[in-house]
């Protein structure tokens, strides 16, 4: 569920990281969430 929410934020464009808690944005950057979610989740919207 969390992956889909993050993917929606990414697809909405703009600075989606600014909508997250700073620690959450840092963690997602460290694990390469944007790249990973683009490859493992199918678009559902």
N, CA, C and O atoms as CSV, one atom per row, in Angstrom:
chain,resi,resn,atom,element,x,y,z
A,1,UNK,N,N,0.836,-1.190,0.000
A,1,UNK,CA,C,0.000,0.000,0.000
A,1,UNK,C,C,0.878,1.249,0.000
A,1,UNK,O,O,0.615,2.193,-0.746
A,2,UNK,N,N,1.895,1.260,0.814
A,2,UNK,CA,C,2.758,2.435,0.896
A,2,UNK,C,C,3.454,2.692,-0.435
A,2,UNK,O,O,3.621,3.843,-0.837
A,3,UNK,N,N,3.852,1.644,-1.107
A,3,UNK,CA,C,4.498,1.799,-2.409
A,3,UNK,C,C,3.606,2.509,-3.409
A,3,UNK,O,O,4.067,3.364,-4.165
A,4,UNK,N,N,2.339,2.160,-3.413
A,4,UNK,CA,C,1.402,2.803,-4.338
A,4,UNK,C,C,1.234,4.281,-4.017
A,4,UNK,O,O,1.164,5.116,-4.920
A,5,UNK,N,N,1.169,4.598,-2.740
A,5,UNK,CA,C,1.022,6.007,-2.353
A,5,UNK,C,C,2.247,6.812,-2.780
A,5,UNK,O,O,2.118,7.927,-3.284
A,6,UNK,N,N,3.421,6.249,-2.580
A,6,UNK,CA,C,4.649,6.942,-2.981
A,6,UNK,C,C,4.701,7.069,-4.496
A,6,UNK,O,O,5.098,8.108,-5.024
A,7,UNK,N,N,4.302,6.021,-5.189
A,7,UNK,CA,C,4.301,6.066,-6.650
A,7,UNK,C,C,3.344,7.145,-7.154
A,7,UNK,O,O,3.648,7.827,-8.132
A,8,UNK,N,N,2.216,7.304,-6.511
A,8,UNK,CA,C,1.274,8.370,-6.895
A,8,UNK,C,C,1.894,9.748,-6.682
A,8,UNK,O,O,1.723,10.647,-7.505
A,9,UNK,N,N,2.610,9.905,-5.578
A,9,UNK,CA,C,3.287,11.181,-5.338
A,9,UNK,C,C,4.305,11.455,-6.436
A,9,UNK,O,O,4.398,12.575,-6.940
A,10,UNK,N,N,5.070,10.428,-6.806
A,10,UNK,CA,C,6.092,10.583,-7.837
A,10,UNK,C,C,5.444,10.948,-9.169
A,10,UNK,O,O,5.915,11.845,-9.868
A,11,UNK,N,N,4.368,10.254,-9.517
A,11,UNK,CA,C,3.731,10.498,-10.812
A,11,UNK,C,C,3.020,11.847,-10.872
A,11,UNK,O,O,2.757,12.361,-11.959
A,12,UNK,N,N,2.709,12.419,-9.714
A,12,UNK,CA,C,2.039,13.718,-9.714
A,12,UNK,C,C,2.972,14.836,-10.151
A,12,UNK,O,O,2.529,15.946,-10.448
A,13,UNK,N,N,4.259,14.539,-10.189
A,13,UNK,CA,C,5.230,15.517,-10.654
A,13,UNK,C,C,5.581,16.527,-9.579
A,13,UNK,O,O,5.167,16.413,-8.426
A,14,UNK,N,N,6.339,17.495,-9.981
A,14,UNK,CA,C,6.752,18.516,-9.031
A,14,UNK,C,C,7.706,17.963,-7.987
A,14,UNK,O,O,8.330,16.919,-8.180
A,15,UNK,N,N,7.805,18.664,-6.906
A,15,UNK,CA,C,8.708,18.258,-5.834
A,15,UNK,C,C,7.941,17.404,-4.825
A,15,UNK,O,O,7.557,17.887,-3.760
A,16,UNK,N,N,7.722,16.148,-5.162
A,16,UNK,CA,C,6.943,15.250,-4.305
A,16,UNK,C,C,7.624,15.007,-2.971
A,16,UNK,O,O,6.950,14.708,-1.986
A,17,UNK,N,N,8.949,15.130,-2.915
A,17,UNK,CA,C,9.678,14.891,-1.667
A,17,UNK,C,C,9.335,15.925,-0.599
A,17,UNK,O,O,9.415,15.643,0.597
A,18,UNK,N,N,8.951,17.124,-1.037
A,18,UNK,CA,C,8.621,18.179,-0.072
A,18,UNK,C,C,7.339,17.870,0.697
A,18,UNK,O,O,7.080,18.479,1.735
A,19,UNK,N,N,6.540,16.935,0.202
A,19,UNK,CA,C,5.300,16.558,0.885
A,19,UNK,C,C,5.532,15.505,1.959
A,19,UNK,O,O,4.620,15.180,2.720
A,20,UNK,N,N,6.749,14.971,2.026
A,20,UNK,CA,C,7.078,13.930,2.996
A,20,UNK,C,C,7.830,14.512,4.186
A,20,UNK,O,O,8.376,15.614,4.115
A,21,UNK,N,N,7.849,13.763,5.271
A,21,UNK,CA,C,8.689,14.109,6.417
A,21,UNK,C,C,10.140,14.080,5.931
A,21,UNK,O,O,10.495,13.198,5.149
A,22,UNK,N,N,10.982,15.010,6.365
A,22,UNK,CA,C,12.370,15.050,5.891
A,22,UNK,C,C,13.122,13.726,6.061
A,22,UNK,O,O,13.892,13.337,5.183
A,23,UNK,N,N,12.906,13.036,7.176
A,23,UNK,CA,C,13.583,11.753,7.379
A,23,UNK,C,C,13.079,10.696,6.401
A,23,UNK,O,O,13.851,9.858,5.935
A,24,UNK,N,N,11.787,10.737,6.092
A,24,UNK,CA,C,11.223,9.783,5.135
A,24,UNK,C,C,11.794,10.032,3.741
A,24,UNK,O,O,12.139,9.089,3.029
A,25,UNK,N,N,11.893,11.293,3.357
A,25,UNK,CA,C,12.448,11.628,2.049
A,25,UNK,C,C,13.904,11.185,1.956
A,25,UNK,O,O,14.336,10.674,0.923
A,26,UNK,N,N,14.653,11.380,3.025
A,26,UNK,CA,C,16.059,10.971,3.045
A,26,UNK,C,C,16.179,9.453,2.917
A,26,UNK,O,O,17.008,8.956,2.155
A,27,UNK,N,N,15.358,8.724,3.655
A,27,UNK,CA,C,15.389,7.265,3.601
A,27,UNK,C,C,15.035,6.753,2.202
A,27,UNK,O,O,15.706,5.867,1.672
A,28,UNK,N,N,13.982,7.313,1.608
A,28,UNK,CA,C,13.581,6.875,0.275
A,28,UNK,C,C,14.668,7.157,-0.758
A,28,UNK,O,O,14.854,6.376,-1.690
A,29,UNK,N,N,15.382,8.262,-0.599
A,29,UNK,CA,C,16.491,8.563,-1.503
A,29,UNK,C,C,17.624,7.562,-1.315
A,29,UNK,O,O,18.246,7.133,-2.287
A,30,UNK,N,N,17.893,7.188,-0.058
A,30,UNK,CA,C,18.971,6.240,0.225
A,30,UNK,C,C,18.715,4.864,-0.384
A,30,UNK,O,O,19.644,4.215,-0.865
A,31,UNK,N,N,17.473,4.422,-0.366
A,31,UNK,CA,C,17.182,3.089,-0.901
A,31,UNK,C,C,16.839,3.118,-2.390
A,31,UNK,O,O,16.579,2.073,-2.986
A,32,UNK,N,N,16.838,4.295,-2.986
A,32,UNK,CA,C,16.538,4.412,-4.408
A,32,UNK,C,C,15.092,4.094,-4.732
A,32,UNK,O,O,14.802,3.421,-5.721
A,33,UNK,N,N,14.192,4.576,-3.902
A,33,UNK,CA,C,12.772,4.239,-4.030
A,33,UNK,C,C,12.190,4.624,-5.387
A,33,UNK,O,O,11.404,3.867,-5.958
A,34,UNK,N,N,12.559,5.768,-5.901
A,34,UNK,CA,C,11.978,6.220,-7.166
A,34,UNK,C,C,12.297,5.232,-8.287
A,34,UNK,O,O,11.420,4.873,-9.072
A,35,UNK,N,N,13.535,4.802,-8.356
A,35,UNK,CA,C,13.951,3.838,-9.380
A,35,UNK,C,C,13.312,2.482,-9.143
A,35,UNK,O,O,12.815,1.854,-10.078
A,36,UNK,N,N,13.322,2.027,-7.901
A,36,UNK,CA,C,12.752,0.719,-7.575
A,36,UNK,C,C,11.264,0.656,-7.862
A,36,UNK,O,O,10.786,-0.308,-8.461
A,37,UNK,N,N,10.528,1.675,-7.441
A,37,UNK,CA,C,9.080,1.666,-7.641
A,37,UNK,C,C,8.715,1.740,-9.115
A,37,UNK,O,O,7.685,1.208,-9.529
A,38,UNK,N,N,9.541,2.386,-9.899
A,38,UNK,CA,C,9.275,2.465,-11.330
A,38,UNK,C,C,9.386,1.094,-11.984
A,38,UNK,O,O,8.758,0.846,-13.013
A,39,UNK,N,N,10.172,0.210,-11.399
A,39,UNK,CA,C,10.373,-1.095,-12.014
A,39,UNK,C,C,9.499,-2.191,-11.423
A,39,UNK,O,O,9.213,-3.171,-12.110
A,40,UNK,N,N,9.060,-2.059,-10.156
A,40,UNK,CA,C,8.327,-3.166,-9.542
A,40,UNK,C,C,6.825,-2.968,-9.481
A,40,UNK,O,O,6.087,-3.942,-9.329
A,41,UNK,N,N,6.354,-1.748,-9.594
A,41,UNK,CA,C,4.912,-1.506,-9.509
A,41,UNK,C,C,4.350,-1.173,-10.879
A,41,UNK,O,O,4.916,-0.367,-11.617
A,42,UNK,N,N,3.262,-1.784,-11.202
A,42,UNK,CA,C,2.584,-1.472,-12.456
A,42,UNK,C,C,1.724,-0.230,-12.243
A,42,UNK,O,O,1.153,-0.050,-11.168
A,43,UNK,N,N,1.629,0.615,-13.246
A,43,UNK,CA,C,0.742,1.777,-13.112
A,43,UNK,C,C,-0.691,1.326,-12.892
A,43,UNK,O,O,-1.180,0.440,-13.593
A,44,UNK,N,N,-1.362,1.926,-11.928
A,44,UNK,CA,C,-2.748,1.577,-11.661
A,44,UNK,C,C,-3.658,2.794,-11.726
A,44,UNK,O,O,-4.764,2.786,-11.186
A,45,UNK,N,N,-3.183,3.835,-12.390
A,45,UNK,CA,C,-3.985,5.049,-12.499
A,45,UNK,C,C,-3.726,5.715,-13.820
A,45,UNK,O,O,-4.309,6.760,-14.109
